[in-house]
Amino acid sequence: MNNCYQPDIETAPREQIKAWQDERLVRTVKHVYDHVEYYRNKMKAIGLEPGDIKSTEDLYKLPFMSKDDLREAYPYGLLAMPLKDCVRIQSTSGTTGKRVVAFYTQNDIDMWDECCARALVAAGATPEDVVHVSYGYGLFTGGAGFNGGSHKLGSLTLPMSSGNTDRQIQFMTDLHSTILCCTPSYAAYLTETICERGLQDQINLKAGIFGAEAWSEEMRHDIEDKLGIKAYDIYGLTEISGPGVSYECQEQDGMHINEDNFIAETIDPKTGKPVPDGEKGELVFTSITKEAFPLIRYRTKDICILNNEPCACGRTFKRMSKPLGRSDDMLIVKGVNVFPSQIETVLMNEGYPANYLITVTRENNSDKIELQVEITNEMFSDELSEVSKREKKLVNALKSMLGIYVDVRLVAPKTIERSEGKAKRVIDKRNI
């Protein structure tokens, strides 16, 4: 059996996990009903009272929450504790409009740190390891989550943040980093750079924990083979806490959900009806130990499969597959959520018609997004300098909206194929 950070919890009998979830769900529902008007109104609207929820069997009675609810209630409308009891916020990128802001009490931080410590131990980390955190810090949850988890475990923590690859590799070699935490695309870039410089023999990494964006098994094996490490997947989202909602063990056969803190279910994205474990459905989470910002039946939009079969590692937590897609039109590019509607907004604001095509590819294990945009007859010019100027302006406007670089190509009117039905705006060529 793998080592566990908290074996009494991570290998608890299913009956005990069920008992924890029943008791904590009942308590959380009463907590939000009593302290959050937004939840109280949603429950009253369907004639539901806290006393109607007696166990996880009653979970289906509760209304769903979505990102739209979070935006509507921004910034304090879902806060379930006095502000004086909150010690931190984290936030999404805000690329679709209002940011999603999540609040944390100290107990919430401690719980989150424990979840990330479990993920680190599942990947083979011990207090003797050097944990190299190359996720972004600040409002993004990646850096903060693994920083706290590494501290909780007692490992030496290198809070590198993202970027500055020369410094990353220098610290990696000089301080003998053993666990790398970053996005898979950055891990692939680091791997490529290390190999180009012939530094493989100076790298002491034994494992990597890579999340925040989709990545293929081929990408995993490529990184593992070139660096001689084992690469682990991890899942999380700001709304629920951050990384560590679920994590892979050394069996690499699905991500164990921290079920003492979160209830996972899958639903039919069209009907909202529950889907049995083992079948594809939209992933829905309920937080049952969060104090400041508990979310009930939060629709993630991620499509996955839940697995309740015993794992060879000995952990008894239910497992989830890698997300198999989205129930909306969101793309994840380099760890950033991108909606076609955002791109359309920029184009319309810049005076372009809504005739465009987004193509996402993966080159050298790095995501690339290209945008073809039709110009109008009035914009048409034979001057290459004028076209280049327009493209550069669009690149800057999109960077401001999305936070990532988009390769823009202006094309002549009527170049992009029309559709008589729903327009196909996105071609995703990544093998994920």
FENNOR-V115841 format. One record per residue. N is the residue number from 1. SS is DSSP state (H for helix, E for strand, - for the rest). Layout:
[[N SS] [N SS]]
This chain:
[[1 -] [2 -] [3 -] [4 -] [5 -] [6 -] [7 H] [8 H] [9 H] [10 H] [11 -] [12 -] [13 -] [14 H] [15 H] [16 H] [17 H] [18 H] [19 H] [20 H] [21 H] [22 H] [23 H] [24 H] [25 H] [26 H] [27 H] [28 H] [29 H] [30 H] [31 H] [32 H] [33 H] [34 H] [35 H] [36 -] [37 H] [38 H] [39 H] [40 H] [41 H] [42 H] [43 H] [44 H] [45 H] [46 -] [47 -] [48 -] [49 -] [50 H] [51 H] [52 H] [53 -] [54 -] [55 -] [56 H] [57 H] [58 H] [59 H] [60 H] [61 H] [62 -] [63 -] [64 -] [65 E] [66 -] [67 H] [68 H] [69 H] [70 H] [71 H] [72 H] [73 -] [74 -] [75 -] [76 -] [77 -] [78 -] [79 -] [80 -] [81 -] [82 -] [83 H] [84 H] [85 H] [86 E] [87 E] [88 E] [89 E] [90 E] [91 E] [92 -] [93 -] [94 -] [95 -] [96 -] [97 -] [98 -] [99 -] [100 -] [101 E] [102 E] [103 E] [104 E] [105 E] [106 H] [107 H] [108 H] [109 H] [110 H] [111 H] [112 H] [113 H] [114 H] [115 H] [116 H] [117 H] [118 H] [119 H] [120 H] [121 H] [122 H] [123 -] [124 -] [125 -] [126 -] [127 -] [128 -] [129 -] [130 E] [131 E] [132 E] [133 E] [134 -] [135 -] [136 -] [137 -] [138 -] [139 -] [140 -] [141 H] [142 H] [143 H] [144 H] [145 H] [146 H] [147 H] [148 H] [149 H] [150 H] [151 H] [152 H] [153 H] [154 -] [155 -] [156 E] [157 E] [158 E] [159 E] [160 -] [161 -] [162 -] [163 -] [164 -] [165 H] [166 H] [167 H] [168 H] [169 H] [170 H] [171 H] [172 H] [173 H] [174 H] [175 -] [176 -] [177 -] [178 -] [179 E] [180 E] [181 E] [182 E] [183 -] [184 H] [185 H] [186 H] [187 H] [188 H] [189 H] [190 H] [191 H] [192 H] [193 H] [194 H] [195 H] [196 H] [197 -] [198 -] [199 -] [200 H] [201 H] [202 H] [203 -] [204 -] [205 -] [206 -] [207 E] [208 E] [209 E] [210 E] [211 -] [212 -] [213 -] [214 -] [215 -] [216 -] [217 H] [218 H] [219 H] [220 H] [221 H] [222 H] [223 H] [224 H] [225 H] [226 H] [227 H] [228 -] [229 -] [230 E] [231 E] [232 E] [233 E] [234 E] [235 E] [236 E] [237 E] [238 -] [239 -] [240 -] [241 -] [242 E] [243 E] [244 E] [245 E] [246 E] [247 E] [248 E] [249 -] [250 -] [251 -] [252 -] [253 -] [254 -] [255 E] [256 E] [257 E] [258 -] [259 -] [260 -] [261 -] [262 E] [263 E] [264 E] [265 E] [266 E] [267 E] [268 -] [269 -] [270 -] [271 -] [272 -] [273 -] [274 E] [275 -] [276 -] [277 -] [278 -] [279 -] [280 E] [281 E] [282 E] [283 E] [284 E] [285 E] [286 E] [287 E] [288 -] [289 -] [290 -] [291 -] [292 -] [293 -] [294 -] [295 -] [296 -] [297 -] [298 E] [299 E] [300 E] [301 E] [302 E] [303 E] [304 E] [305 E] [306 E] [307 E] [308 -] [309 -] [310 -] [311 -] [312 -] [313 -] [314 -] [315 -] [316 -] [317 -] [318 -] [319 E] [320 E] [321 -] [322 -] [323 -] [324 -] [325 E] [326 E] [327 -] [328 -] [329 -] [330 E] [331 E] [332 E] [333 E] [334 -] [335 -] [336 E] [337 E] [338 E] [339 E] [340 H] [341 H] [342 H] [343 H] [344 H] [345 H] [346 H] [347 H] [348 H] [349 H] [350 -] [351 -] [352 -] [353 -] [354 -] [355 -] [356 E] [357 E] [358 E] [359 E] [360 E] [361 E] [362 E] [363 E] [364 -] [365 -] [366 E] [367 E] [368 E] [369 E] [370 E] [371 E] [372 E] [373 E] [374 E] [375 -] [376 -] [377 -] [378 -] [379 -] [380 -] [381 -] [382 -] [383 -] [384 H] [385 H] [386 H] [387 H] [388 H] [389 H] [390 H] [391 H] [392 H] [393 H] [394 H] [395 H] [396 H] [397 H] [398 H] [399 H] [400 H] [401 H] [402 H] [403 -] [404 -] [405 -] [406 -] [407 E] [408 E] [409 E] [410 E] [411 E] [412 -] [413 -] [414 -] [415 -] [416 -] [417 -] [418 -] [419 -] [420 -] [421 -] [422 -] [423 -] [424 -] [425 -] [426 E] [427 E] [428 E] [429 -] [430 -] [431 -] [432 -]]
